[in-house]
Structures are given as structure tokens and as C-alpha cells.
């Protein structure tokens, strides 16, 4: 185990993880960079159940390229096939060129994407928490997948179904609702794409 | 307990971010009908859009203008022909000409819009001073619209006029004369004599007239009127 970081969840549980895992979070990274004698980082807004899920995601992504936000620009050092033997240039241009031509990298990226999609196929309550945690901890890839998970829950559903899924209240008055339904009534006609 | 739940709700900013992942108008509309906070989220999300397209939707003048008003940061607007036939009229173009984003639009597509005339087009292009790309093919515009473009859109780079059969050499000449940044015109199926294109090229030799081959003797040639 390389250098580790200690994280304390909102409900007092301690998680010790490798730096590479914890530093997926830009917030944790910047907090650790500060001169912290304690080397224990408190995360009061994330409880242990969510933090453990977040760390599961981070563990999977720790030594992988950022597949979602940087469009699979894989530094050749991380390529499973080439084993860092490719020229060490880590400029984004040579990275994306590498991943475009390297089958091994492409496959690795696809596998990771699949894993992520399964990871967010959970109940909305958890997605809700993951979204807030990813936002609070500033973890790009988790944010991307949690947002995709939430967007998926909205697509194709009517307002009542959406309210049930997200546990929301209809706070429109009947008069307000009437006006609001009119606003996009032009979309209620069936059409052929 | 109630207040705790309130705080736990997703902030409007995050909602807007989620909504920007939702590509269909229909889903956005449904989201805006859920509750007041989500309505604000959709509005915020629209304001972040860079591109707006009504292509394929049966949208009326007021509804289109309403959405364009909300999407005040767009750079591209596509109100081209829907499968239902054109629903937007000159009135719609006029309303859109009054919105915040018009002066910043780089690209507008109005192809196939059978319901618009010079009146609406002129009102719109007069405000679209940053315009670089315009697709107005398959419409009934005349030289008057081209004069308005020549006078108000100095940045115009490409213009598609295919099947604009009421446009004559006069309109084209004014356009090419005045718009020094103009790079290409799509002239397919226009009712102008072939030598008109030669005269245009004399004004601007680097001008691309698409599709070129058709107008150099290969394929369909319209007789001089």
C-alpha cells in the first residue's frame, strides 16, 4: 500500500485509503495538500454508507483514465498492452492519438464504462446521495455518471412518475398547473422523428 | 426532520446540470412540470444552451419565441421545416428578432420554411449582426432579403440559397459586393443564368459556388428569364 489518507465520515467512521484513490476528489486533494498535522480529513457532509460507495467508485477509477470527461485520452503509460514502453510524452495530443489506435486501451475504456453504467443502475435515493457527494467532493467522473443516472430516470417519464421517483411534491396550485401545462403543449402532439 | 430534507434537496444549479444531459425537448418540458424548483432548473438549463433546434417539432410562433427568450445564450438557431409543414410565420421571426440572443447568433437555419416571407426575414436579419452562416434554402424570399443581409450581416461567411427561385442576379450581386467575408453560396436550383455566376466570380474570385459542377454546363441549367 502506497501513501494513505484517512477520511472521517459524517457519522464518525474512519476510512483509510490510498492517495491515488482519495485524490480522485479534488477537494480531498487540496485539503491534503495543506499542511495538515493531523492527516485525518473530516468529511462531515458525507455519511459512511455513501462514502463507502464513493470510495468503491474511486478505487475502480484510481489507475484508469478519466473516461468520461476527457474522452478517453489515455496516457500511454497507463496502457495495459504497452506497459509504459511507449514514449513517455504525456501531452494530451499524443494520449488521444494513442488511445485511438490502441485496441487494448479502447477495450479497457469500454469495460470501465460498462462497470460505471452498472454502478449507477441503483435506486434513485442512492443516486441522489452520490450526486451530492460527487458535487461536494468534486469528483468529475462520479459526477458524470450520477448525472447520467439521474437524467435516465427523467427521460421518457411524465411529471407524476418523476415526482414518485425523486420523492417530490407538486407545489403548483391547480391554476398554476393549468398555465404550466399550456406552455409546452406543442410538445404533447405525437410526431414522427 | 422536514428542514433536513429541504437542505438535502438538489440545488437548482445541479438540477440545471442534470437537465443539460437530457437532450429531448419533451423530457425538458416534463421536467419543468414537476414542481417550482425543477421549473427554475429547466429555465436555468435553457439559459446555458449554445444551440437550439426546433427541427421536427410542430411549434407555433409564440411558443418558439418563448423558448428562444429563455435560451438567451445560444449561438445557433435552427427553426427549419418540420415534418408537419411550416408552423412558424413572419410573426414568429419578428418575435424572435426582439430576443436577447439574436445579436450574438452565429448561425441560423430556416430552410424549407414555406410560411415565411421577406417581411419576417428582414426583421430577423436586421438584428442578427454577428451572423456567419445562414440557411434560407427552399423559401420564397426575394432580393429584398438579400439586400437586408448585405446591409446588416457584415460577418456572413456561408449562405445557402438552394431553390430560392425568386432571387435574381441583383440580389446576389449586392450580397457578393458588400459582404467581403463571404466564402460560399449554395446556388443549386436557383433561377439565374449561368453567366451570372461568372460575373459573381469576377467580383470575388475566391467565392465558392456550390454545387459547382452543375453550373458549369454539367447537369441542370436554368435558362435566362
Interface residues (C-beta under 8 A of the other chain):
Chain A: X128 X131 X132 X135 X147 X148 X150 X151 X154 X155 X156 X157 X158 X159 X162 X163 X166 X168 X169 X170 X171 X172 X177 X180 X181 X183 X184 X185 X186 X187 X189 X191 X192 X193
Chain B: X8 X10 X14 X17 X18 X19 X21 X22 X24 X25 X26 X27 X29 X30 X31 X32 X33 X34 X35 X36 X38 X39 X56 X57 X58 X59 X60 X63 X66 X82 X83 X84
